[in-house]
Amino acid sequence: MCEDPVGSLLCRLYLLVYSKLSVKKGNHIAEGYKFEDETSEQIYHLALELGLEPNPPRMILQLPTLSGNLHQFDASFRHGKNIFVVECKNTRLAAKDYIYYFNAKILDYVLASKEGSGESTLRGIFLSTVPVAESAWRYSLAYSIRVVDPISPPIEYMIQTIADDEILKSALRTLLDQVSEITSMGNSLHLRKPSQLIDEYRFLCARWRDSRKNV
């Protein structure tokens, strides 16, 4: 297991979406709603198991927003001072628009927190059963949204499943530190750009897959 409980949760969520690759789809809209409902419940129980503080599935987050509107998330939980909100999607449509809308809800809370004295930081996790486009990945990294899709294992999962390549493991840990440093408001001028991070991630993914061929 990953040492960080949030990382452990991401690993479990990756296995969940990866398992959906071989499942035949029937009524896609019905399957989408079913996936979102079932996954929201699973995240709640996984978060409890990992020592996180989950909210009930599909809860409306009762915190101040800049607009005055309150928003519902498929799942949410607290870890330390961070509140994580999760969006689950099982759709053939482009994930980019869903990520933009998801981040708009997050920013509505974040901007209100910046004006007030709130200390909690809102972080997003976007879970998709279909691959997410590179442009959406770059956008997500800029706003500290962790993306989990069937072809993109979390960095924590790759670290966990490397057997004997300490150089690759060290490179992945460095990348994870860099990703973790990006704030939810994208204040990353002193850090590597999202496009550089995604290029490094894809390169290390390829190396990780090559290392797995011999396992």
Buried (B, 14 or more C-beta within 10 A) or exposed (E): EBEBBBBBBBBBBBEBBBEBEEEEEEEEEEBBEEBBBBBBBBBBEBBEEBEBEBBEBBBEBEBBBBEEEBBEBBBBBBBEEEBBBBBBBBBEEEBBEBBEEBBEBBBBBBBBBEEEEBEBBBBBBBBBBBBBBEEBBBBBBBBBBBBBBBEBBBBBBBBBEBEEBEEBBEBBEEBBEBBBEBBBBEEBEEBBEBBEBBBBBEEBBEBBEEBEEEE
